[in-house]
Amino acid sequence: MAGALSHIKVLDLSRILAGPWAGQLLADFGAEVIKVERPNCGDDTRSWGPPFLKDEEGHSADAAYFHAANRGKQSIAIDITTAEGQALIKRLAAEVDVVIENYKVGGLKKYGLDYDSLKSVNPALVYCSITGFGQDGPYAERAGYDFMIQAMGGLMSVTGEPDGQPMKVGVALVDVMTGLYACNAIQAALLHRRETGVGQYIDMALLDVQVATLANQAMNYLAGGQPPVRFGNAHPNIVPYEAFPTADGHIILAVGNDAQFAKFCNLAGAPELATNPAFETNSLRVENRADLTPMVAELMTHESSDWWLEHLSAQGVPCGPINTLDKVFADPQVQHRKLRVDLPHAVVGSVPSVANPVKFSHTPIEYNKAPPMLGEHTDVVLAGLGLSEEDIAQLKARKVVG
């Protein structure tokens, strides 16, 4: 069955994570995505290991990091610093619907591959640029990386223990969120183009995305005037809502309303806490968290993690284990939802991958193409532009393509 975006063709000039993440989402949704890489070395993340995927003889292939963001794409290797390489990109841009790039501001203009240049060959083009700080403003010329943006954008100020260091999130979350926003923006621009026939330019910035996704923490500051502080695993607006020690480990207790709090107190053998005037409502519990949290923590140590998970769940009180990734992928719900998929690969044989969480009823995502080897599709893509085998061989001899 054709995917939801099977009529869309994408030229992916991006590398690392944010841009490739957007491209992978579009590929998952059925778009044809052509990834342009540098000959010989390719996307930086191909070498960001260990771990590396290995073939049957144990020889290393690309890093697992690369395989996280490039499923379903074709790879062509073109040296865009050459005039011939630039001409090839322009020929491809004339035939696609979308271009994604994450070069520094103005980085592609010197090659004639910026939006204005490519719009001249394809006026309906949707062109998405991803940078650290956007195309304008005092920081526009700076390079931006996920870690520093988590810091500059406020995420690290609300992450970590109150008396410890500010902490980054354990994945490159700003890159991933920027990829998600970029994919949404691209699809919105395509819908607008369908109605008007007009393409457009999309300016995405990591810093903008980080600030936008501070969500309730940003509104807490804007409404209250006080910068939020680090609460560790606790929630700034809900109590008790954090990780608690049990008799043999830790679990998450996520009490979301007063009724759930009463159920917890009854189960813990302390019903009087629910009727205590200091803890009767969530607002009061937030105000008096310093008194309540130690009481809850002490009660939780009376039983094992499994006991709490079983009995809290039976009472409808939200809770959960703190799983390592081996337990995540062994979890029966994760397995039922088929969040691991295995894809055929030309060298390794089979590549594990994490499925897209979107479940379409009419255009289900099909997983049949692992991330490509560097330049795996150079010949077939160039042939599709009308180049002969001899033309392609000459370009390879001149190291324009690989």
C-alpha positions in Angstrom: 0.0 0.0 0.0 1.3 3.5 -0.9 2.3 5.6 2.1 0.5 8.9 3.0 3.3 10.9 1.4 4.2 8.6 -1.5 3.6 11.5 -3.9 6.3 13.6 -2.3 10.0 13.7 -3.2 12.6 15.1 -0.7 16.2 16.1 -1.2 17.9 15.8 2.2 21.1 17.8 2.4 21.3 17.6 6.1 23.5 15.6 8.5 23.9 14.7 12.2 20.4 14.5 13.8 17.8 17.3 13.5 17.5 17.4 9.7 17.9 13.6 9.2 15.3 13.0 11.8 12.8 15.1 9.9 13.8 13.3 6.6 13.4 9.9 8.2 9.9 10.9 9.4 8.9 11.9 5.9 10.4 8.7 4.5 8.4 6.7 7.1 5.3 8.4 5.9 6.0 7.2 2.3 8.0 10.1 0.8 11.0 9.3 -1.5 14.0 10.8 0.4 17.3 11.2 -1.4 20.1 11.9 1.1 23.1 13.8 -0.3 26.4 13.0 1.4 30.0 13.8 1.0 32.0 11.2 -1.1 34.3 9.0 1.0 33.1 10.1 4.4 29.4 10.8 4.3 27.2 11.9 7.2 29.4 12.6 10.3 27.3 10.1 12.3 28.4 7.2 10.2 31.6 7.2 12.3 30.0 8.2 15.7 30.7 4.9 17.4 31.1 2.4 19.0 28.8 0.7 18.8 29.0 -0.1 15.1 26.8 -2.5 13.2 28.8 -5.5 12.0 28.6 -8.0 9.1 28.7 -11.8 9.6 32.5 -11.7 9.6 32.6 -9.1 12.3 33.7 -6.2 10.1 32.4 -2.8 11.2 29.8 -1.0 9.1 28.2 2.3 10.0 27.7 3.5 13.6 24.4 2.7 15.3 23.9 6.5 15.7 23.6 6.9 11.9 21.0 4.1 11.8 18.9 6.0 14.3 17.9 8.7 11.8 18.3 7.6 8.2 15.9 4.7 7.7 14.1 4.5 4.4 16.3 6.9 2.4 18.5 6.6 -0.7 22.1 7.8 -0.4 24.0 9.5 -3.2 27.5 10.9 -2.8 28.1 14.2 -4.4 30.8 16.8 -3.9 28.9 20.0 -3.7 32.0 22.1 -3.7 32.5 21.4 -7.4 30.6 23.1 -10.2 29.5 19.8 -11.6 28.2 18.6 -8.2 26.3 21.8 -7.8 24.7 21.4 -11.2 23.6 17.9 -10.2 22.0 19.2 -7.0 20.1 21.8 -9.0 18.9 19.2 -11.4 17.6 17.1 -8.5 16.1 20.2 -6.8 14.1 20.9 -10.0 12.4 17.6 -9.6 11.7 17.4 -5.8 9.0 18.9 -3.6 11.2 19.5 -0.5 14.8 20.4 0.4 16.1 20.0 3.9 19.5 21.4 4.9 21.3 22.3 8.1 24.4 24.2 6.9 25.5 27.4 8.7 23.7 30.6 7.8 24.7 31.4 4.2 26.7 28.2 3.9 25.0 27.0 0.7 24.7 30.4 -0.9 28.3 30.3 -2.1 27.5 27.0 -3.9 24.3 28.4 -5.5 22.2 26.0 -3.5 20.4 28.4 -1.2 16.7 28.9 -1.3 16.7 31.8 -3.7 18.9 30.0 -6.1 16.9 26.7 -6.1 13.6 28.6 -6.2 14.6 29.9 -9.5 14.7 26.3 -10.9 11.6 25.2 -8.9 9.3 27.9 -7.8 7.0 25.5 -5.9 9.9 24.2 -3.7 9.4 23.9 0.0 12.9 24.6 1.5 13.6 24.0 5.2 16.8 25.3 6.8 17.8 24.1 10.2 20.4 26.1 12.2 21.3 26.6 15.9 19.9 30.2 16.1 17.9 30.9 13.0 18.6 33.0 9.9 18.7 36.4 11.7 19.5 37.9 15.1 22.7 38.5 17.0 23.6 34.8 17.2 22.7 33.8 13.7 26.3 33.2 12.6 27.1 30.9 15.6 27.1 27.2 15.3 24.6 25.5 17.5 24.7 22.1 19.1 22.1 20.2 21.1 24.0 20.2 24.4 24.7 24.0 24.4 21.1 24.7 23.3 19.7 22.7 26.2 21.8 25.0 28.4 21.1 28.3 26.7 17.4 27.6 26.2 16.7 26.9 29.8 16.1 23.1 29.8 19.2 22.4 32.0 18.1 25.0 34.5 15.0 22.8 35.3 16.7 19.4 35.0 18.8 17.8 37.8 18.7 17.6 41.5 18.2 20.8 43.4 21.6 20.6 45.1 23.5 19.1 42.2 24.7 20.1 38.8 22.3 21.3 36.1 21.8 18.2 33.8 21.2 17.7 30.2 18.6 15.2 29.0 20.0 11.7 28.2 19.3 12.0 24.5 19.8 14.9 22.0 16.2 16.0 22.7 16.5 19.5 21.1 17.7 17.9 17.8 14.8 15.4 17.9 12.2 18.0 18.7 13.5 20.3 16.0 13.2 17.4 13.6 9.6 16.8 14.7 8.8 20.5 14.3 10.5 20.7 10.9 8.5 17.7 9.6 5.3 19.3 10.8 6.2 22.6 9.2 7.2 20.9 5.9 3.8 19.1 5.7 2.0 22.3 6.5 3.8 24.1 3.7 3.0 21.2 1.3 -0.7 21.5 2.2 -0.5 25.3 1.6 1.2 24.7 -1.7 -1.5 22.3 -2.7 -4.1 25.0 -2.2 -2.1 27.9 -3.7 0.6 26.4 -5.9 3.2 28.5 -3.9 6.2 27.0 -2.2 8.0 28.7 0.7 11.0 28.9 2.9 11.1 27.5 6.5 13.5 28.9 9.0 14.0 26.4 11.9 16.2 27.1 14.9 17.3 24.8 17.7 17.1 27.6 20.2 13.6 28.6 19.1 12.4 25.0 19.5 14.0 24.6 22.9 12.3 27.7 24.2 9.0 26.8 22.7 9.0 23.3 24.2 9.6 24.5 27.8 5.8 24.2 27.9 4.4 24.6 31.5 7.8 25.6 32.8 7.9 28.6 30.5 4.3 29.5 31.4 5.1 29.1 35.1 7.8 31.8 34.7 5.8 34.1 32.4 2.7 34.0 34.7 4.5 33.9 38.0 7.6 36.0 37.4 9.9 33.6 39.1 12.4 31.4 37.2 11.5 27.7 37.9 14.2 25.8 39.8 15.4 22.2 39.6 13.2 19.7 41.3 15.1 16.5 40.4 12.5 13.9 39.5 9.7 15.9 41.2 7.1 17.9 39.3 6.8 21.7 39.8 3.0 21.7 39.8 1.9 18.2 41.0 2.7 16.4 44.3 3.4 13.5 44.9 4.8 13.0 41.4 8.3 11.7 41.3 10.6 8.7 41.8 10.3 7.1 45.2 12.5 4.4 46.9 10.8 1.1 47.7 11.9 -1.8 49.8 14.0 -3.0 46.9 14.5 -0.3 44.4 12.7 2.8 43.0 9.4 3.3 41.1 7.6 6.3 39.7 4.5 7.5 41.6 2.5 9.9 39.5 -0.5 11.1 41.5 -2.5 13.4 39.2 -5.5 14.4 41.3 -7.0 14.3 44.8 -8.9 11.1 44.3 -5.8 9.3 43.3 -4.0 10.7 46.3 -6.7 9.3 48.6 -6.4 5.9 47.0 -2.7 5.9 47.5 -3.0 6.9 51.2 -5.5 4.2 51.8 -3.3 1.6 50.2 -0.3 2.8 52.1 -2.2 2.5 55.4 -2.2 6.2 56.0 -5.7 7.4 55.1 -5.3 10.4 57.5 -2.9 12.0 55.1 -5.7 12.5 52.5 -7.8 14.4 55.0 -5.0 16.4 56.5 -5.9 20.1 55.9 -2.3 20.6 54.6 -2.6 18.0 51.9 -6.3 17.9 50.9 -5.8 19.4 47.5 -3.0 19.3 44.9 -2.4 23.1 45.4 -1.9 22.5 49.1 0.3 19.5 48.5 2.5 21.6 46.2 2.8 24.3 48.8 3.6 21.8 51.5 5.7 19.4 49.5 8.6 19.7 51.9 6.5 18.1 54.7 4.6 15.6 52.6 7.3 14.1 50.4 9.3 12.6 53.2 6.2 11.0 54.6 5.3 9.4 51.2 8.9 8.3 50.8 8.9 6.5 54.2 5.6 4.8 53.4 6.9 3.6 50.0 9.8 1.8 51.7 7.5 -0.6 53.4 6.8 -2.7 50.3 8.7 -3.9 47.2 8.6 -2.3 43.8 6.5 -5.1 42.4 4.0 -4.9 45.2 3.5 -1.2 44.7 3.3 -1.5 40.9 0.7 -4.3 41.2 -1.5 -2.7 43.9 -1.3 0.9 42.7 -2.2 -0.2 39.2 -5.2 -2.2 40.6 -6.4 1.0 42.4 -6.0 3.2 39.2 -3.1 5.2 40.7 -0.6 6.0 38.0 2.8 4.4 38.6 5.6 2.7 36.6 8.9 1.0 36.8 12.2 2.7 35.9 13.4 0.5 33.1 16.8 0.1 31.6 16.6 -0.3 27.8 16.8 -4.1 27.9 13.7 -4.1 30.0 12.1 -1.5 27.7 12.3 -3.7 24.7 11.3 -6.8 26.7 8.2 -5.1 28.0 5.0 -6.9 26.8 3.3 -3.6 25.8 6.4 -2.4 23.8 6.5 -5.8 22.1 2.8 -5.8 21.4 3.1 -2.3 19.8 6.0 -3.7 17.7 8.3 -0.8 18.5 11.3 -2.8 17.4 11.5 -3.6 13.7 14.3 -5.4 11.8 15.2 -4.2 8.3 17.1 -5.9 5.5 20.6 -4.4 4.9 22.9 -5.0 1.9 26.0 -5.6 4.1 25.0 -6.4 7.6 22.0 -8.6 6.6 19.5 -7.3 9.1 19.4 -4.0 11.1 17.4 -3.4 14.2 15.4 -0.2 14.3 12.9 1.6 16.5 9.6 1.9 14.8 7.8 5.2 14.2 5.1 5.6 16.9 2.5 6.8 14.4 -0.2 4.2 13.6 -2.1 5.0 10.5 -5.4 3.1 9.8 -5.3 3.5 6.0 -1.7 4.2 5.1 0.3 2.1 7.6 4.0 2.7 7.7 6.0 0.0 5.9 9.5 -0.9 7.1 11.4 -2.3 4.1 14.5 -0.2 3.7 17.4 0.1 6.2 19.6 3.2 6.3 21.6 3.2 3.1 25.3 2.5 2.6 27.2 5.6 1.6 26.5 6.3 -2.1 24.5 3.1 -2.4 22.0 4.8 -4.8 24.2 7.2 -6.6 24.0 5.4 -9.9 20.3 4.8 -9.9 19.4 8.3 -8.9 21.7 9.9 -11.5 20.4 7.5 -14.1 16.9 8.8 -13.2 18.1 12.3 -14.2 19.0 10.9 -17.6 22.8 10.4 -17.2 24.2 7.4 -19.0 26.6 4.8 -17.5 29.4 6.6 -19.2 28.4 9.9 -17.8 28.3 8.5 -14.3 31.7 6.8 -14.7 33.3 10.0 -15.8 31.8 11.9 -12.8 33.2 9.2 -10.6 36.6 9.4 -12.2 36.6 13.2 -11.6 35.5 12.4 -8.0 32.4 14.6 -8.4 30.3 11.7 -7.2 31.1 8.5 -5.3 
